[in-house]
Amino acid sequence: MADKEPLWNAMIEKYGLAPHPYQKIAPWGFGDFVFSWDYDMFADGSKARRFGFHEYVDTEVMFLNIFEDFRRRKVIP
């Protein structure tokens, strides 16, 4: 994805974003690791709840909060 740096720089200009370097915004090595598993992963939180861990974070709310924070810091439009 190294060829996308000009696109990122154009988005910074177009939307008045903070000048975050592309190399720091897009950690492609981590993404490759996470999305290249060759097996299915199923997770179940019921065991944790049986042992007293009852608090959780709603996934949709978490992502909306992250995106709002990114907008506030002018990382995304």
ZITA-V824679 format. One record per residue. N is the residue number from 1. RES is the residue in three letters. NEAR is the number of other ideal C-beta (glycine too) atoms within 12 Angstrom. Layout:
N&RES&NEAR / N&RES&NEAR
//
This chain:
1&MET&16 / 2&ALA&12 / 3&ASP&10 / 4&LYS&15 / 5&GLU&19 / 6&PRO&13 / 7&LEU&16 / 8&TRP&25 / 9&ASN&18 / 10&ALA&13 / 11&MET&23 / 12&ILE&22 / 13&GLU&14 / 14&LYS&11 / 15&TYR&17 / 16&GLY&13 / 17&LEU&23 / 18&ALA&19 / 19&PRO&17 / 20&HIS&19 / 21&PRO&15 / 22&TYR&23 / 23&GLN&15 / 24&LYS&13 / 25&ILE&25 / 26&ALA&21 / 27&PRO&14 / 28&TRP&19 / 29&GLY&13 / 30&PHE&10 / 31&GLY&13 / 32&ASP&12 / 33&PHE&10 / 34&VAL&11 / 35&PHE&11 / 36&SER&11 / 37&TRP&10 / 38&ASP&6 / 39&TYR&6 / 40&ASP&6 / 41&MET&9 / 42&PHE&6 / 43&ALA&9 / 44&ASP&9 / 45&GLY&15 / 46&SER&11 / 47&LYS&10 / 48&ALA&13 / 49&ARG&12 / 50&ARG&10 / 51&PHE&9 / 52&GLY&8 / 53&PHE&12 / 54&HIS&10 / 55&GLU&9 / 56&TYR&12 / 57&VAL&13 / 58&ASP&10 / 59&THR&12 / 60&GLU&10 / 61&VAL&12 / 62&MET&13 / 63&PHE&13 / 64&LEU&14 / 65&ASN&15 / 66&ILE&17 / 67&PHE&16 / 68&GLU&14 / 69&ASP&14 / 70&PHE&19 / 71&ARG&17 / 72&ARG&14 / 73&ARG&16 / 74&LYS&17 / 75&VAL&25 / 76&ILE&20 / 77&PRO&16
//
